[in-house]
Amino acid sequence: MLKIDFYESGIGETTIITFPNGGVGVIDAHPSPTNSRAEILQLVADREIHFLCLTHPHADHGRDLVPILKNGPKPKVIWHTIPNFKEFTYYATEFTNFASPIQSFIEKFNMEWANCFLDIFGTAKEKQILRRQLRADVQPEVVDGVTIHFLSPEEQVSTEFAEKYAKEIQAAEPKGGDPNRLSAVLALHYAGRVILLGGDALKKNWYDAVPRYRNAGLPKAILLKVPHHGAKNACAITKKFSKRWPSYLDIVSTDPKATAVIFAGDVDHPNAQVYEKLEKAMTVTCLANGLKSETLNTTGLLKPDEASQLCHSHLGFTLDTNGVVTQTVGGSCHNCKLKV
């Protein structure tokens, strides 16, 4: 039996896969500011860790990987999507010795998450933990009978991101790239079913990921972790785009109905139009983190004065050897439905 647990993390995500042999994989992790779950070390205590996966370089997806690396069971490998990491580390650690444009760039890039990644990769190097960059051209990995397909990012995207960074680090007003464009998309294939984990992948990621999914001969997904907290920029929902470009909605099962899990980020996420599409196609349930309530002109479903309410703090599912998915923790999306 394959087990997957999603935990409320305030502004980010924490997902733990439990494989049939009892070992785990941790896909992104951030502490819960509401203390709605056990500490991350308790969740992985005495478990074999097959991998840690940082889907993309945002600290709200990686901060709680650090205590695992420092004090938890030693993982076999760290999967990540960060290109040209040596260069990134060099500039992030040495920027104070450079002229102000470099310092400005690093600050703009957000030093908070830069420090997080230095902790992650520095500890991994110190403990001699294998690091592996994920791209769409990487061959599937089999973990305890579960085949994991890597559908994003494309090699070209990783290359362009690194080149853009290298060029703009010398610019007077550097902008950097969007780290969500680097987001990994994972498809877990087990017992004839697929669990699709969309990370924070944007529309353009799915233009490539959907054909790759189909070319791999995978059945439509029965469980979807909705990408980018249900944001509009992650789904081609308008007629202009949906007729021409594929989206994750094209590769989820409608018979039987798939389940959609949303980490609802703030008052703009999930987007109302995206939520409507999801609800028509799937059974929707969510972890409404909603801790950023300062945005008043919302286009999402959570009202600013209610954005701190949790829909669920923990959602759990199992996928048995017969391909049957059962929700073991949590329920349907109730708070968000009240806002439609």
N, C-alpha and C positions, 0 to 999 in steps of 0.2 A: 504493500500500500504506500502511495505517495501522499504526503501531507504538506499543506502550505498554510502559513499563518501570516496575516498582515496586522501590524500594530500601529496604532496612532502615535505620531511622532511630532506633533505640533506644526512644524513648517516643512517637514520632509517625509521620509518613508523608512519603514523597517519591514523587511520581508524575510521570513525564514522557511526554507524548504527542508523537510525531513524525508530522507530517502528510505526505501524499503528496509535497508539494513540498520536504520537508526541513526546514521550519520547525517550531518546537516550541511546546507549551503546557505550563506547569508548574503542576500542581495540588497545592498544599501542598508544603512542603519543610522538612526539619529535618536538621541535620548528623548523621552517623553517629558515635556515640561509640566504636564498634569499628573505625572507619576501614575499613569493609568496602566502601566505594565511593569513587570519585574525588570530589574537591571539587566542589561544585555549579557553580562557574564553569567547570570543565573540561567538565562535562556539557552546558553550553549554549554553549560557546565558538564564536564565528563562526557562530552560528545565528540566523536570524530568529525572534524570540520573538513569537508571535501574542498571547499573553496569559500573565499570572500569575494564578492563582486561589487565594485564601485561602477555603477552604470554610466556616470558622467561626472565631470569635475564641478560639482556643487557641494558645499560642505553639509547642507541639510540632508544629503544622501550618504555622507561618509563619516560624520563625526564619531559615531558609536562603533565604527570598525577599529578605532584606535585602541580602546581598552581590551578588545579581543586580542589584538596583536601583541599588546604589552603584557597582559596578564591571563589570557585565556588559553585553551588548547591550541597548539600550533597548527594553523591551517596548511593544507598541502600546497595551495597556490592562491595568489591574488589575481583576479581578473579585473582589468580596467580598460578604459578607452583613451587615456591621455597620451597624445603623441609627443615625441621629442622631449621626454620627461627630464633628461639631463639638463637641457637648455632651460627649461622652466625652473628647475631647482636652482640652477646657477643664478639666474636673475632674481628669483624670489628671495634667496638668502643673502645676496650681495648688493641689493639695490641701494642700500644706504650709502655706499661708496661711490655712487654714480651721480650724475647731474640730475636736477629736479625733474626733467621730463620722464626719466626712468622711474623715479619715485612716484610721480603722478600716475604713471601707467600701472604700477603694482597696486597702488591704492585703489585705482579704478577697477582693476581686476579683482579686487577684494582680498586684502591681506588675510582676513579671517579664514577664508577657505584655503588660501595658499599655505598657511601654517598647518591646517588640518592635513593637507596632502603631504607636507614635509614630514609630519608625524607618521602618517601611514607608510610612505615609501622608505623613510629613514629607518623605521623599526623593522620593516620587512627586510631591508638590506642587512641590518645588524643581526637579525635572527636567521638569515639565509633562507628566506621564504621565496619560492619561485614567483616571479611576476610575469604575467602574460597579457599583452595588449590584445583586446578583442576588436575584430573587424568582421565585416560581412563575408570576407573571403576565407576566414578561419574555418577549418573543418569541424564538424559537429563533435562534441565531447560526450562520451557515454559514462554516466555515473550510476553504478548499481542498477543497471537495466533501464535507466532513463536517458534518452538521447536529447542532448541540449543543442539546439541550433542557434547560431549567432546570425542575426539578420540585419544588423546595423551596428556601427556606421560603415559606410563604404570607405575603401582605402583612399579614394580621391578626396573625400571629406576630411579625413584625418590629415592628409598631406597639405591640403589647402589651409586648414586651421593652423598647422604648425608654421607654414610659410607666412601667413597673415600675421601671426604673433611675432615672428622674427623680423618682419619688415616694420611693423608698427611700434615695436619697442623703441625705435629710434625717432619716431615721429613726435612733433611738438604736441599734438593732441591725439594720442593713440586711443583707439576704441576697442581693440581686441575682437575676438569672435564670440558667438553665442555658444556656450558650453552645452546647451541642450541639443545642438546639432550633432554633438558627439555621442549622444545617448545610445547605449546598447539596447537592442531588442532581443529578448530571449524567448524561444519556443521550446517548452519541455514536452517531449513526446513519450507517452507511457500508456500501455494497455489500449492502444488504438485511439487515444484522446490527446489533445494538446492544451496546455496551459500557456497562454501568451502573456508575457510580461513586457509592457511597452515602455518602461522607464519614463523619461521625459522627451521621448522622440517627437519631432515636429513633422509637419506635413511632408516636407521634402524627404525626410527619412523614410516615410511610408511609401513614397513613390517607388523607391528601390526595394524596400523590405517586402512589400506584398508580392511582387513577381518572384522574389527569391523564395518566399514561403510556398507559393504555388509550384515552382520548379522543383522544390524538395519533395513534392508529392504528399504534403501534410494534410490531414483532414482539418476541417474548420474547427477553430478553437472552441472549447467548451467553457473555459474560464479566462477572462481578460482582466489584467490590471490596466486600467485606462491610463493612457499616456498623459503626462504633463497635467495631472490633477483635473482632467476634463477641460483643458483650455481649448479655445477656438483655433489657436495657431497650430494645434496638433492634429486637426481633423478637417479634411476637405468636405465641408457640409453644404456649401452653397452650390447651386446648379452649375455655376461657372467652372468650379473645380471638380465637383463630384462626377460629372459626366466624362471628364478628360483624365482625371488622376485618381488612382485607387487610394483607399484609406483602410485603417484597421477594421472598420465596419464591414469591409468586403470579405474578411477571412474569419469571421466569428459565426458560430452555428446558430441557425434560427429554428432548426428542428432536429434534436431538442433545443430549447432555448438556452443560450449561453448565459452565464452570470457575469456581470460587469462589477468590478471593485474600483471605487474611486477614492483616492486620497484627496479629499477636498481641501484645497490649500488656503483660500481666503474668500472674501466676498465676491471676487471675480472668477473663482474656480470652485465648482464647475460652471462653465458657460451655459446659459439657459438653452440655447439652440442645440448644443452638444448633448446636454442632458435629455432633451426631448427625443433626439435621435436614438440615444442609448436606451431609453425607456421603451421605445417602440419595438426595438429589436431584441432586447435582453431583459433579464431580471437584474435590477440595479440595487446595489448595496454600497454603503460608503463609510469611511472613517472621516468624519467632518472635522478636520483639525481646526480650521477657521480661527486661528489665533491672531491673524493680522486683519484687524477690523477698521483700519484708518481710512480705507478707500470708501468714499461716500457715494460716488457716481458709479454704482455697481451695474454690471451687465450679467452677473451671475445669479445664483439662487439663494445665497445666504445673505440675509439682511445685516447691515453693520452692527446693529444692537443685539443681534442674536448669533453672530458669527463664532462666538466662543463655545457654543453648545456642541456637544459631541453627538453624532449620530450613533456611532459605535467606537469603542476604543480597541477592539480586537475582532477580527474576522478570521475564521478558520474553516478549511475545506480538506476533504480527503478524496483521493482518486484511487479506487480499488482495482484489483487485477482484472475485473470484468468491465472496466471502463465506466463505472458508476461514480458520479460526483455527488458527495454529500456535504452540506454545510453543517459544521459541527459547533461553530461559535458565531454569535451575532444573528442578524436577521435582515429583512429588506430595508431599503433606504426610506426612512419615515420622515425625518426632519426636513430633508430636501423636498420631498413631495409636497409638504405643506406650503412651500414657497413658490411652487410652479404657478 
